[in-house]
Amino acid sequence: MTDVTTTRARAWALRRADGAVMGFTDHDRDLEFEGIAFRARTGMTARALVQATGLSVDNTEAAGALSDDGLSEADILAGRYDGAALTIWEVDWTDPDARRILFRGTLGEVTRAGGAFRAELHGLSAPLGQGGGRVFGAVCPAVLGGDGCGFDTGQPGFSVEADLLEVDEGGAVLDVPALPAFEAGWFDHGTARFLDGPAAGSGGFVRREWLEAGHRRLALWAAPAMAPEPGNRLRLEAGCDKRFETCRLKFDNVLNFQGFPHIPGEDWSLAVPRGDGRDDGGRRE
Protein backbone atom coordinates (compact mmCIF):
# COMPACT_ATOMS: atom_id res chain seq x y z
CA MET A 1 0.00 0.00 0.00
CA THR A 2 1.38 3.40 -0.99
CA ASP A 3 2.05 5.93 1.76
CA VAL A 4 0.19 8.98 0.50
CA THR A 5 2.20 11.25 2.78
CA THR A 6 5.25 10.59 0.58
CA THR A 7 3.46 10.61 -2.78
CA ARG A 8 1.64 13.91 -2.54
CA ALA A 9 2.32 16.70 -5.00
CA ARG A 10 0.67 19.95 -5.96
CA ALA A 11 -0.62 20.87 -9.38
CA TRP A 12 -1.74 24.27 -10.71
CA ALA A 13 -3.94 25.04 -13.71
CA LEU A 14 -4.07 28.58 -15.12
CA ARG A 15 -6.92 29.53 -17.45
CA ARG A 16 -6.36 32.81 -19.23
CA ALA A 17 -9.11 35.06 -20.55
CA ASP A 18 -8.16 34.14 -24.13
CA GLY A 19 -8.90 30.47 -23.42
CA ALA A 20 -5.31 29.23 -23.10
CA VAL A 21 -4.79 26.67 -20.31
CA MET A 22 -1.40 25.98 -18.69
CA GLY A 23 -0.56 23.35 -16.10
CA PHE A 24 2.33 23.17 -13.62
CA THR A 25 3.36 20.79 -10.84
CA ASP A 26 6.03 20.69 -8.15
CA HIS A 27 6.49 16.95 -8.77
CA ASP A 28 9.66 15.88 -10.61
CA ARG A 29 7.65 14.26 -13.42
CA ASP A 30 4.84 15.53 -15.59
CA LEU A 31 1.27 14.72 -14.52
CA GLU A 32 -1.95 14.64 -16.50
CA PHE A 33 -5.60 14.68 -15.43
CA GLU A 34 -8.80 16.49 -16.35
CA GLY A 35 -7.39 16.85 -19.87
CA ILE A 36 -4.56 19.11 -18.67
CA ALA A 37 -0.84 18.35 -18.89
CA PHE A 38 0.94 19.57 -15.75
CA ARG A 39 4.59 20.22 -16.55
CA ALA A 40 7.30 19.53 -14.00
CA ARG A 41 10.50 21.50 -13.53
CA THR A 42 8.83 24.82 -14.32
CA GLY A 43 10.10 26.40 -11.13
CA MET A 44 6.61 27.42 -10.04
CA THR A 45 5.81 27.15 -6.35
CA ALA A 46 3.06 28.34 -4.02
CA ARG A 47 3.33 29.41 -0.42
CA ALA A 48 1.10 28.05 2.32
CA LEU A 49 -2.56 28.77 1.72
CA VAL A 50 -4.31 31.17 4.08
CA GLN A 51 -7.89 29.98 4.37
CA ALA A 52 -10.70 30.93 6.71
CA THR A 53 -14.35 30.17 7.28
CA GLY A 54 -17.21 32.47 6.33
CA LEU A 55 -16.66 35.21 3.75
CA SER A 56 -13.05 35.95 4.64
CA VAL A 57 -10.80 36.13 1.60
CA ASP A 58 -8.58 33.13 0.95
CA ASN A 59 -5.19 34.16 -0.36
CA THR A 60 -1.72 32.87 -1.06
CA GLU A 61 1.19 33.68 -3.32
CA ALA A 62 2.78 31.96 -6.30
CA ALA A 63 6.34 32.43 -7.45
CA GLY A 64 8.55 30.99 -10.14
CA ALA A 65 11.07 31.50 -12.90
CA LEU A 66 10.18 33.09 -16.23
CA SER A 67 10.94 30.85 -19.21
CA ASP A 68 9.71 30.14 -22.72
CA ASP A 69 8.36 26.78 -21.51
CA GLY A 70 6.40 28.30 -18.65
CA LEU A 71 5.31 31.87 -18.07
CA SER A 72 7.13 34.33 -20.31
CA GLU A 73 7.85 37.91 -19.38
CA ALA A 74 6.39 39.08 -22.70
CA ASP A 75 3.03 37.44 -21.92
CA ILE A 76 2.94 38.94 -18.43
CA LEU A 77 3.81 42.42 -19.73
CA ALA A 78 1.07 42.09 -22.36
CA GLY A 79 -1.46 41.43 -19.58
CA ARG A 80 -2.39 37.95 -20.82
CA TYR A 81 -2.45 36.62 -17.24
CA ASP A 82 -4.42 39.49 -15.71
CA GLY A 83 -7.36 37.97 -13.83
CA ALA A 84 -6.52 34.44 -14.99
CA ALA A 85 -8.49 31.72 -13.17
CA LEU A 86 -6.37 29.41 -11.02
CA THR A 87 -7.06 26.02 -9.48
CA ILE A 88 -4.62 24.25 -7.16
CA TRP A 89 -4.87 20.53 -6.43
CA GLU A 90 -3.17 18.24 -3.96
CA VAL A 91 -2.70 14.99 -5.88
CA ASP A 92 -1.26 11.52 -5.32
CA TRP A 93 1.23 11.34 -8.20
CA THR A 94 1.01 7.52 -8.24
CA ASP A 95 -2.77 7.74 -8.77
CA PRO A 96 -3.86 11.18 -10.12
CA ASP A 97 -7.52 10.22 -9.60
CA ALA A 98 -6.82 10.55 -5.86
CA ARG A 99 -6.79 14.33 -5.57
CA ARG A 100 -8.55 17.21 -3.90
CA ILE A 101 -8.88 20.89 -4.68
CA LEU A 102 -6.98 23.15 -2.30
CA PHE A 103 -7.72 26.52 -3.85
CA ARG A 104 -9.81 28.26 -6.51
CA GLY A 105 -9.38 31.89 -7.38
CA THR A 106 -7.68 34.34 -9.68
CA LEU A 107 -4.28 35.92 -10.21
CA GLY A 108 -3.86 39.33 -8.63
CA GLU A 109 -0.90 41.66 -8.98
CA VAL A 110 2.07 40.14 -10.81
CA THR A 111 5.55 41.54 -10.21
CA ARG A 112 8.78 40.68 -12.05
CA ALA A 113 12.40 40.96 -10.98
CA GLY A 114 15.62 39.17 -11.86
CA GLY A 115 14.08 36.76 -14.35
CA ALA A 116 11.41 35.62 -11.87
CA PHE A 117 7.79 36.48 -11.17
CA ARG A 118 5.66 36.72 -8.06
CA ALA A 119 1.87 36.77 -8.16
CA GLU A 120 -0.82 37.35 -5.56
CA LEU A 121 -3.63 34.81 -5.59
CA HIS A 122 -7.14 35.85 -4.56
CA GLY A 123 -9.90 33.46 -3.50
CA LEU A 124 -13.42 33.32 -4.91
CA SER A 125 -14.76 35.58 -2.15
CA ALA A 126 -12.39 38.44 -3.02
CA PRO A 127 -14.93 40.24 -5.31
CA LEU A 128 -17.32 40.48 -2.33
CA GLY A 129 -14.96 42.96 -0.74
CA GLN A 130 -15.07 45.34 -3.70
CA GLY A 131 -17.30 48.39 -3.70
CA GLY A 132 -20.27 48.42 -6.01
CA GLY A 133 -23.48 50.14 -6.84
CA ARG A 134 -24.91 52.31 -9.57
CA VAL A 135 -23.92 55.90 -10.24
CA PHE A 136 -26.76 58.17 -11.32
CA GLY A 137 -25.58 60.75 -13.81
CA ALA A 138 -26.28 62.30 -17.17
CA VAL A 139 -23.81 60.08 -19.05
CA CYS A 140 -24.25 56.38 -19.74
CA PRO A 141 -22.18 54.03 -17.55
CA ALA A 142 -22.48 51.06 -19.94
CA VAL A 143 -19.57 49.88 -22.08
CA LEU A 144 -20.31 50.07 -25.79
CA GLY A 145 -21.24 46.59 -26.96
CA GLY A 146 -21.24 45.19 -23.42
CA ASP A 147 -23.94 44.20 -20.97
CA GLY A 148 -26.61 46.86 -20.65
CA CYS A 149 -25.67 48.48 -23.96
CA GLY A 150 -26.50 45.60 -26.28
CA PHE A 151 -25.16 47.35 -29.38
CA ASP A 152 -23.47 45.07 -31.92
CA THR A 153 -20.16 46.74 -32.79
CA GLY A 154 -19.49 44.04 -35.37
CA GLN A 155 -22.14 45.31 -37.77
CA PRO A 156 -20.92 47.15 -40.88
CA GLY A 157 -19.87 50.73 -40.32
CA PHE A 158 -18.84 50.41 -36.67
CA SER A 159 -15.62 48.38 -36.80
CA VAL A 160 -12.78 47.83 -39.22
CA GLU A 161 -9.47 45.97 -39.46
CA ALA A 162 -6.37 47.69 -40.82
CA ASP A 163 -2.60 47.31 -40.99
CA LEU A 164 -0.39 49.57 -38.91
CA LEU A 165 1.69 51.97 -41.00
CA GLU A 166 3.75 53.62 -38.27
CA VAL A 167 4.15 53.29 -34.49
CA ASP A 168 5.29 56.18 -32.29
CA GLU A 169 5.82 56.71 -28.56
CA GLY A 170 6.03 52.99 -27.82
CA GLY A 171 2.62 52.28 -29.35
CA ALA A 172 0.75 55.22 -27.80
CA VAL A 173 0.41 56.84 -31.24
CA LEU A 174 -0.55 54.71 -34.25
CA ASP A 175 -0.87 55.45 -37.94
CA VAL A 176 -3.31 53.47 -40.11
CA PRO A 177 -4.64 54.04 -43.65
CA ALA A 178 -7.06 56.94 -44.11
CA LEU A 179 -10.16 54.68 -44.00
CA PRO A 180 -12.30 57.09 -46.06
CA ALA A 181 -15.50 55.19 -45.22
CA PHE A 182 -15.30 56.62 -41.67
CA GLU A 183 -15.59 60.31 -40.91
CA ALA A 184 -12.92 62.08 -38.88
CA GLY A 185 -13.37 61.52 -35.16
CA TRP A 186 -15.43 58.35 -35.65
CA PHE A 187 -13.07 56.36 -33.42
CA ASP A 188 -12.68 58.96 -30.66
CA HIS A 189 -13.28 57.18 -27.31
CA GLY A 190 -13.26 53.87 -29.20
CA THR A 191 -11.09 50.78 -28.76
CA ALA A 192 -8.08 49.47 -30.61
CA ARG A 193 -7.10 45.80 -30.33
CA PHE A 194 -3.97 44.23 -31.77
CA LEU A 195 -4.62 41.00 -33.64
CA ASP A 196 -1.04 39.81 -34.21
CA GLY A 197 2.57 40.74 -33.51
CA PRO A 198 4.19 41.35 -30.11
CA ALA A 199 1.08 43.03 -28.69
CA ALA A 200 -1.42 40.43 -29.94
CA GLY A 201 -4.43 40.12 -27.66
CA SER A 202 -3.89 43.48 -25.97
CA GLY A 203 -5.29 46.86 -26.84
CA GLY A 204 -6.30 50.22 -25.52
CA PHE A 205 -8.76 53.09 -25.63
CA VAL A 206 -8.49 55.80 -28.26
CA ARG A 207 -8.11 59.25 -26.69
CA ARG A 208 -8.55 60.99 -30.03
CA GLU A 209 -7.94 60.43 -33.74
CA TRP A 210 -7.50 62.70 -36.74
CA LEU A 211 -6.60 62.69 -40.42
CA GLU A 212 -3.06 63.69 -41.30
CA ALA A 213 -1.06 63.53 -44.54
CA GLY A 214 -3.31 60.95 -46.18
CA HIS A 215 -3.52 58.60 -43.20
CA ARG A 216 -5.41 58.35 -39.92
CA ARG A 217 -3.52 58.92 -36.68
CA LEU A 218 -4.73 57.43 -33.38
CA ALA A 219 -3.60 58.59 -29.93
CA LEU A 220 -4.23 56.01 -27.20
CA TRP A 221 -4.67 56.86 -23.54
CA ALA A 222 -1.70 54.59 -22.72
CA ALA A 223 0.85 52.62 -24.70
CA PRO A 224 0.44 48.82 -24.62
CA ALA A 225 2.90 46.86 -22.49
CA MET A 226 4.43 45.33 -25.63
CA ALA A 227 4.88 47.78 -28.48
CA PRO A 228 3.27 46.73 -31.79
CA GLU A 229 5.18 46.92 -35.05
CA PRO A 230 4.38 48.35 -38.49
CA GLY A 231 2.49 45.76 -40.51
CA ASN A 232 0.68 44.30 -37.49
CA ARG A 233 -3.08 43.93 -37.85
CA LEU A 234 -5.35 46.17 -35.79
CA ARG A 235 -9.10 46.13 -35.11
CA LEU A 236 -10.80 49.46 -34.45
CA GLU A 237 -14.27 49.89 -32.97
CA ALA A 238 -16.31 53.09 -33.06
CA GLY A 239 -16.15 55.32 -30.03
CA CYS A 240 -18.91 56.48 -27.71
CA ASP A 241 -18.64 59.54 -25.46
CA LYS A 242 -21.57 58.27 -23.32
CA ARG A 243 -23.86 61.21 -24.15
CA PHE A 244 -27.56 60.77 -24.95
CA GLU A 245 -27.21 62.65 -28.25
CA THR A 246 -24.43 60.31 -29.38
CA CYS A 247 -26.46 57.24 -28.43
CA ARG A 248 -29.41 58.56 -30.45
CA LEU A 249 -27.70 59.97 -33.51
CA LYS A 250 -24.64 57.74 -33.93
CA PHE A 251 -25.88 54.38 -32.68
CA ASP A 252 -29.70 54.65 -32.70
CA ASN A 253 -29.67 52.83 -29.36
CA VAL A 254 -31.58 55.12 -27.00
CA LEU A 255 -33.76 52.29 -25.66
CA ASN A 256 -30.63 50.89 -24.00
CA PHE A 257 -29.24 54.22 -22.79
CA GLN A 258 -28.32 53.70 -19.13
CA GLY A 259 -27.80 57.32 -18.12
CA PHE A 260 -30.20 60.06 -16.97
CA PRO A 261 -29.84 62.90 -19.48
CA HIS A 262 -32.31 65.19 -17.70
CA ILE A 263 -30.82 64.90 -14.24
CA PRO A 264 -29.96 68.39 -12.87
CA GLY A 265 -26.32 69.36 -13.02
CA GLU A 266 -24.19 70.64 -10.15
CA ASP A 267 -25.06 74.25 -11.00
CA TRP A 268 -28.76 73.61 -10.35
CA SER A 269 -28.28 73.82 -6.58
CA LEU A 270 -26.78 77.30 -7.02
CA ALA A 271 -29.54 78.63 -9.28
CA VAL A 272 -31.49 81.66 -8.06
CA PRO A 273 -34.73 83.25 -9.34
CA ARG A 274 -34.36 85.57 -12.27
CA GLY A 275 -34.76 89.22 -11.41
CA ASP A 276 -35.84 90.46 -14.84
CA GLY A 277 -39.13 88.61 -15.18
CA ARG A 278 -42.04 86.96 -13.42
CA ASP A 279 -41.21 84.61 -10.55
CA ASP A 280 -44.43 82.62 -10.74
CA GLY A 281 -43.08 79.09 -10.25
CA GLY A 282 -43.36 78.29 -13.94
CA ARG A 283 -40.88 76.48 -16.15
CA ARG A 284 -37.31 77.73 -16.07
CA GLU A 285 -36.13 78.93 -19.48
Wavefront OBJ file of the C-alpha trace (Angstrom):
o trace
v 0.000 0.000 0.000
v 1.382 3.403 -0.993
v 2.053 5.926 1.763
v 0.192 8.984 0.500
v 2.202 11.255 2.778
v 5.246 10.593 0.584
v 3.456 10.610 -2.785
v 1.640 13.910 -2.541
v 2.319 16.700 -4.996
v 0.672 19.949 -5.958
v -0.616 20.872 -9.380
v -1.739 24.270 -10.714
v -3.939 25.038 -13.711
v -4.066 28.577 -15.121
v -6.925 29.528 -17.451
v -6.360 32.813 -19.227
v -9.114 35.063 -20.552
v -8.156 34.143 -24.132
v -8.896 30.468 -23.419
v -5.312 29.227 -23.100
v -4.794 26.666 -20.310
v -1.400 25.984 -18.693
v -0.560 23.345 -16.098
v 2.334 23.174 -13.617
v 3.357 20.785 -10.837
v 6.026 20.687 -8.145
v 6.492 16.954 -8.768
v 9.664 15.882 -10.613
v 7.648 14.260 -13.420
v 4.836 15.528 -15.592
v 1.272 14.720 -14.525
v -1.945 14.638 -16.498
v -5.599 14.680 -15.427
v -8.803 16.492 -16.354
v -7.393 16.855 -19.866
v -4.561 19.111 -18.671
v -0.839 18.350 -18.887
v 0.938 19.574 -15.746
v 4.587 20.218 -16.549
v 7.298 19.534 -14.000
v 10.501 21.497 -13.527
v 8.826 24.817 -14.316
v 10.098 26.401 -11.131
v 6.611 27.423 -10.045
v 5.805 27.148 -6.354
v 3.061 28.343 -4.020
v 3.332 29.412 -0.417
v 1.097 28.045 2.317
v -2.561 28.768 1.725
v -4.307 31.173 4.077
v -7.893 29.975 4.370
v -10.703 30.927 6.712
v -14.354 30.174 7.277
v -17.214 32.468 6.328
v -16.658 35.211 3.747
v -13.048 35.951 4.642
v -10.800 36.127 1.604
v -8.577 33.126 0.951
v -5.189 34.161 -0.360
v -1.724 32.866 -1.060
v 1.193 33.677 -3.323
v 2.781 31.960 -6.300
v 6.344 32.430 -7.450
v 8.547 30.993 -10.145
v 11.066 31.503 -12.904
v 10.184 33.088 -16.225
v 10.937 30.854 -19.209
v 9.712 30.137 -22.723
v 8.365 26.776 -21.512
v 6.401 28.301 -18.649
v 5.306 31.866 -18.068
v 7.131 34.325 -20.310
v 7.846 37.914 -19.377
v 6.391 39.084 -22.704
v 3.029 37.445 -21.922
v 2.937 38.943 -18.431
v 3.809 42.415 -19.730
v 1.075 42.091 -22.358
v -1.458 41.431 -19.575
v -2.389 37.952 -20.820
v -2.451 36.623 -17.240
v -4.418 39.486 -15.708
v -7.357 37.972 -13.831
v -6.519 34.443 -14.988
v -8.486 31.722 -13.167
v -6.374 29.414 -11.024
v -7.064 26.020 -9.483
v -4.616 24.246 -7.159
v -4.875 20.531 -6.433
v -3.167 18.236 -3.963
v -2.705 14.985 -5.878
v -1.265 11.518 -5.316
v 1.228 11.335 -8.198
v 1.007 7.518 -8.238
v -2.766 7.737 -8.767
v -3.863 11.175 -10.116
v -7.520 10.219 -9.597
v -6.820 10.553 -5.865
v -6.787 14.332 -5.575
v -8.547 17.209 -3.904
v -8.878 20.888 -4.685
v -6.983 23.153 -2.297
v -7.717 26.523 -3.848
v -9.806 28.260 -6.509
v -9.383 31.886 -7.385
v -7.678 34.344 -9.684
v -4.281 35.922 -10.210
v -3.856 39.327 -8.635
v -0.902 41.657 -8.975
v 2.071 40.139 -10.806
v 5.552 41.538 -10.209
v 8.777 40.679 -12.046
v 12.401 40.959 -10.985
v 15.615 39.165 -11.858
v 14.079 36.764 -14.354
v 11.405 35.619 -11.872
v 7.790 36.478 -11.168
v 5.663 36.720 -8.061
v 1.869 36.770 -8.161
v -0.818 37.351 -5.562
v -3.634 34.807 -5.586
v -7.141 35.845 -4.564
v -9.899 33.462 -3.502
v -13.419 33.323 -4.906
v -14.765 35.575 -2.147
v -12.387 38.445 -3.022
v -14.925 40.237 -5.309
v -17.320 40.477 -2.334
v -14.959 42.965 -0.736
v -15.071 45.336 -3.698
v -17.298 48.387 -3.696
v -20.268 48.416 -6.015
v -23.482 50.136 -6.841
v -24.912 52.314 -9.570
v -23.917 55.903 -10.236
v -26.765 58.169 -11.318
v -25.579 60.750 -13.812
v -26.281 62.302 -17.169
v -23.806 60.084 -19.046
v -24.255 56.375 -19.736
v -22.180 54.026 -17.546
v -22.477 51.065 -19.936
v -19.574 49.877 -22.081
v -20.311 50.072 -25.794
v -21.242 46.589 -26.962
v -21.244 45.186 -23.421
v -23.944 44.198 -20.966
v -26.607 46.857 -20.648
v -25.672 48.476 -23.955
v -26.496 45.600 -26.279
v -25.159 47.346 -29.381
v -23.466 45.066 -31.915
v -20.159 46.738 -32.787
v -19.492 44.035 -35.369
v -22.135 45.308 -37.766
v -20.924 47.151 -40.882
v -19.872 50.732 -40.324
v -18.845 50.406 -36.674
v -15.622 48.378 -36.796
v -12.778 47.825 -39.219
v -9.469 45.971 -39.460
v -6.371 47.690 -40.816
v -2.598 47.310 -40.988
v -0.392 49.570 -38.910
v 1.686 51.973 -40.999
v 3.752 53.617 -38.267
v 4.154 53.289 -34.495
v 5.295 56.176 -32.287
v 5.817 56.707 -28.560
v 6.027 52.991 -27.819
v 2.621 52.282 -29.345
v 0.746 55.218 -27.802
v 0.406 56.839 -31.243
v -0.547 54.714 -34.248
v -0.870 55.446 -37.944
v -3.305 53.474 -40.110
v -4.635 54.041 -43.646
v -7.064 56.936 -44.111
v -10.158 54.678 -43.996
v -12.301 57.095 -46.063
v -15.496 55.190 -45.222
v -15.304 56.615 -41.674
v -15.587 60.314 -40.915
v -12.925 62.078 -38.878
v -13.366 61.520 -35.159
v -15.429 58.353 -35.655
v -13.073 56.356 -33.419
v -12.676 58.963 -30.664
v -13.277 57.182 -27.311
v -13.258 53.872 -29.196
v -11.090 50.784 -28.760
v -8.083 49.467 -30.608
v -7.101 45.803 -30.331
v -3.971 44.229 -31.774
v -4.615 40.995 -33.639
v -1.039 39.807 -34.211
v 2.573 40.742 -33.513
v 4.194 41.351 -30.111
v 1.078 43.034 -28.689
v -1.418 40.425 -29.942
v -4.427 40.124 -27.662
v -3.891 43.477 -25.967
v -5.285 46.864 -26.842
v -6.303 50.222 -25.520
v -8.760 53.088 -25.631
v -8.491 55.796 -28.256
v -8.109 59.246 -26.692
v -8.552 60.988 -30.033
v -7.943 60.427 -33.736
v -7.503 62.703 -36.740
v -6.601 62.687 -40.418
v -3.056 63.687 -41.301
v -1.059 63.530 -44.545
v -3.310 60.947 -46.175
v -3.518 58.600 -43.199
v -5.410 58.346 -39.923
v -3.519 58.916 -36.684
v -4.730 57.434 -33.382
v -3.601 58.586 -29.935
v -4.226 56.006 -27.200
v -4.665 56.860 -23.540
v -1.703 54.586 -22.719
v 0.851 52.617 -24.696
v 0.443 48.821 -24.622
v 2.896 46.861 -22.487
v 4.429 45.329 -25.627
v 4.882 47.780 -28.480
v 3.274 46.726 -31.787
v 5.179 46.915 -35.049
v 4.382 48.346 -38.488
v 2.486 45.760 -40.511
v 0.676 44.303 -37.491
v -3.080 43.925 -37.852
v -5.350 46.171 -35.789
v -9.097 46.131 -35.106
v -10.799 49.458 -34.449
v -14.266 49.890 -32.973
v -16.312 53.092 -33.057
v -16.150 55.322 -30.028
v -18.910 56.477 -27.712
v -18.644 59.538 -25.462
v -21.574 58.267 -23.320
v -23.861 61.212 -24.145
v -27.559 60.774 -24.948
v -27.206 62.645 -28.246
v -24.425 60.310 -29.377
v -26.457 57.242 -28.433
v -29.411 58.559 -30.446
v -27.699 59.966 -33.514
v -24.644 57.736 -33.934
v -25.881 54.375 -32.676
v -29.698 54.647 -32.699
v -29.673 52.829 -29.361
v -31.578 55.125 -27.001
v -33.758 52.291 -25.664
v -30.625 50.891 -23.998
v -29.242 54.223 -22.786
v -28.316 53.704 -19.127
v -27.799 57.324 -18.125
v -30.203 60.056 -16.972
v -29.837 62.900 -19.485
v -32.306 65.188 -17.705
v -30.819 64.905 -14.239
v -29.957 68.388 -12.866
v -26.320 69.363 -13.018
v -24.187 70.635 -10.149
v -25.058 74.250 -11.005
v -28.764 73.609 -10.353
v -28.285 73.819 -6.575
v -26.779 77.295 -7.021
v -29.545 78.629 -9.282
v -31.492 81.662 -8.058
v -34.735 83.246 -9.338
v -34.359 85.567 -12.269
v -34.759 89.222 -11.412
v -35.842 90.456 -14.836
v -39.129 88.605 -15.184
v -42.041 86.962 -13.419
v -41.213 84.608 -10.555
v -44.426 82.616 -10.739
v -43.084 79.088 -10.248
v -43.363 78.292 -13.944
v -40.878 76.483 -16.153
v -37.313 77.730 -16.071
v -36.133 78.931 -19.484
l 1 2 3 4 5 6 7 8 9 10 11 12 13 14 15 16 17 18 19 20 21 22 23 24 25 26 27 28 29 30 31 32 33 34 35 36 37 38 39 40 41 42 43 44 45 46 47 48 49 50 51 52 53 54 55 56 57 58 59 60 61 62 63 64 65 66 67 68 69 70 71 72 73 74 75 76 77 78 79 80 81 82 83 84 85 86 87 88 89 90 91 92 93 94 95 96 97 98 99 100 101 102 103 104 105 106 107 108 109 110 111 112 113 114 115 116 117 118 119 120 121 122 123 124 125 126 127 128 129 130 131 132 133 134 135 136 137 138 139 140 141 142 143 144 145 146 147 148 149 150 151 152 153 154 155 156 157 158 159 160 161 162 163 164 165 166 167 168 169 170 171 172 173 174 175 176 177 178 179 180 181 182 183 184 185 186 187 188 189 190 191 192 193 194 195 196 197 198 199 200 201 202 203 204 205 206 207 208 209 210 211 212 213 214 215 216 217 218 219 220 221 222 223 224 225 226 227 228 229 230 231 232 233 234 235 236 237 238 239 240 241 242 243 244 245 246 247 248 249 250 251 252 253 254 255 256 257 258 259 260 261 262 263 264 265 266 267 268 269 270 271 272 273 274 275 276 277 278 279 280 281 282 283 284 285
